[in-house]
Amino acid sequence: MFGESILWWLKNNRSAVHSIRANVLTKEMNGHKYCICFGLEDGQMKRFPVDYYAYISLKEGEEGILTYQGNRFIRYDRGGE
């Protein structure tokens, strides 16, 4: 488990940072774990674990700019150009 976490961390750190137009499709909560699924402008869907504050601040259907690195959510700017 610990070794797997280190491998994901290394993979994320080696990945490029991407910013793309996206909308919030769904929000999921399982215990104290929060995830948000985004629909990207290129037709892909990406699901990210997020912290509580990102989870409560984003609403399904919102449009904006998603910034991520590998499978790591960085931020979501509402509206964004």
C-alpha positions as CSV (number, residue, x, y, z in Angstrom):
1,M,0.0,0.0,0.0
2,F,2.7,2.5,1.0
3,G,4.9,1.6,-2.0
4,E,1.9,2.0,-4.3
5,S,1.2,5.5,-2.9
6,I,4.8,6.5,-3.6
7,L,4.6,5.2,-7.1
8,W,1.4,7.3,-7.8
9,W,3.0,10.4,-6.2
10,L,6.1,10.0,-8.5
11,K,3.9,9.4,-11.5
12,N,1.9,12.5,-10.8
13,N,4.9,14.7,-10.2
14,R,6.4,13.6,-13.6
15,S,3.1,14.3,-15.4
16,A,2.4,17.5,-17.2
17,V,0.0,20.0,-15.7
18,H,-3.1,20.4,-17.9
19,S,-5.7,23.2,-17.9
20,I,-8.9,22.5,-19.9
21,R,-12.5,23.7,-20.1
22,A,-14.7,21.3,-18.1
23,N,-18.0,21.0,-16.3
24,V,-18.8,19.4,-13.0
25,L,-20.7,16.2,-13.8
26,T,-21.2,14.4,-10.5
27,K,-20.0,14.6,-6.9
28,E,-19.5,11.5,-4.8
29,M,-19.0,11.0,-1.1
30,N,-18.0,7.8,0.7
31,G,-17.4,8.3,4.3
32,H,-14.8,11.0,4.5
33,K,-13.6,10.6,0.9
34,Y,-14.8,13.1,-1.7
35,C,-14.6,12.8,-5.5
36,I,-15.8,14.9,-8.4
37,C,-16.2,13.7,-11.9
38,F,-15.6,16.3,-14.7
39,G,-16.6,16.3,-18.3
40,L,-13.8,17.8,-20.4
41,E,-14.3,19.8,-23.6
42,D,-12.5,17.0,-25.6
43,G,-15.2,14.5,-24.6
44,Q,-13.2,12.7,-21.9
45,M,-14.4,12.3,-18.3
46,K,-12.0,12.6,-15.4
47,R,-12.7,11.7,-11.8
48,F,-10.5,13.1,-9.0
49,P,-10.4,12.8,-5.2
50,V,-10.8,16.2,-3.7
51,D,-10.7,17.8,-0.3
52,Y,-13.8,18.7,1.6
53,Y,-13.6,22.4,0.7
54,A,-13.4,21.7,-3.1
55,Y,-16.3,19.3,-2.7
56,I,-18.6,21.7,-1.0
57,S,-17.7,24.7,-3.1
58,L,-18.3,23.1,-6.5
59,K,-21.8,22.5,-7.8
60,E,-23.0,19.9,-10.5
61,G,-23.4,21.6,-13.8
62,E,-20.8,24.4,-13.2
63,E,-18.5,25.3,-16.1
64,G,-15.0,26.5,-15.8
65,I,-11.3,25.6,-16.2
66,L,-10.0,22.4,-14.6
67,T,-6.3,22.2,-13.8
68,Y,-4.8,18.8,-13.0
69,Q,-1.6,16.8,-13.0
70,G,-1.8,13.1,-13.6
71,N,-4.6,12.0,-11.3
72,R,-4.2,14.9,-8.9
73,F,-6.8,17.7,-8.8
74,I,-5.1,21.1,-8.6
75,R,-7.9,23.6,-8.9
76,Y,-11.2,24.5,-10.7
77,D,-11.8,28.1,-11.8
78,R,-15.5,28.8,-12.4
79,G,-16.3,30.5,-15.6
80,G,-12.6,30.8,-16.6
81,E,-11.4,31.9,-20.1
